[in-house]
Each structure stands twice: as structure tokens, then as C-alpha cells.
Amino acid sequence: MMRLVPGVVAGVVCGFVVIYAVEQVGQQIWPVATKLDLKDKAAAAAFLANMPLGGLLTVLAAWILGAYTGSVVGLLAADRRRIAGVIPAAVIFAATVLVLFMLPHPLWMAVGGLGGIIAAGGLADRLFARKG
């Protein structure tokens, strides 16, 4: 128990740091020309509709890599206890659902992102969780 809580916290933090870092790389490759007003749903929809495919794929990759990294860090920091890998992936899943409700993303991105997060958490569990 002494390593579980810090391991979960480390996993969540590392997962979000990876998401931020990957999205920043995407911003350097596909810069956003205008400031986006998140309160204006029509402007947000137009922004995402005109965003380059590479930019959307970068965000998708960020979500998946963040979930994987968070799960791995949580598992390794908490003596490979399964729950320490599940919680970071679940937190990132919940944050992604929130983002998908806030901004109108394409359906393929929602399905790929949520499915990818589940798969990434499962892969981390399969590779790094204690067996038995």
C-alpha cells in the first residue's frame, strides 16, 4: 500500500506529461493560426473540421501514448500491482471523454482514441503487471 498511491499518482502525472509533450510536437509541425474560443461551439467545430489530418493523428497518438506510459509507470512504481496500471489509464480515458464532449471531434477519432486507450492500458498490463 505504501507504494500504491505514489505509483498511481506518478502514473497519472507521467501520462499527462506525455500527452502534453506529444501535442506540443504536433503544434510545432501543424501550428494553430488562430486563438480558439472554446465557448463558441460553431467556431470549435469549424476549427476541428479544418485541422490537418496529421494534427488530429498527433492528438490521437498523444492520448494512446499517454495512457500506455501512465500505466507502465504506475505498474513499475507500485510493485507491478494491476490496479496501479488501471487507474492512470482510466483517468486518461475519463479526461478524453470529457474533451470529446467539450469539442466536436470526428467519430473516427473518438472511437480510435477511446479504443486505443483501452488497448494501451491492456498492453501495459500484459507486459508489466505481476502474473498470478
Stockholm file with secondary structure:
# STOCKHOLM 1.0

chainA/1-132         MMRLVPGVVAGVVCGFVVIYAVEQVGQQIWPVATKLDLKDKAAAAAFLANMPLGGLLTVLAAWILGAYTGSVVGLLAADRRRIAGVIPAAVIFAATVLVLFMLPHPLWMAVGGLGGIIAAGGLADRLFARKG
#=GR chainA/1-132 SS CTTHHHHHHHHHHHHHHHHHHHHHHHHHHSCCCSCCCTTCHHHHHHHHHHSCHHHHHHHHHHHHHHHHHHHHHHHHHTTTCHHHHHHHHHHHHHHHHHHHHHSCCCHHHHHHHHHHHHHHHHHHHHHHSCCC
#=GC SS_cons         CTTHHHHHHHHHHHHHHHHHHHHHHHHHHSCCCSCCCTTCHHHHHHHHHHSCHHHHHHHHHHHHHHHHHHHHHHHHHTTTCHHHHHHHHHHHHHHHHHHHHHSCCCHHHHHHHHHHHHHHHHHHHHHHSCCC
//
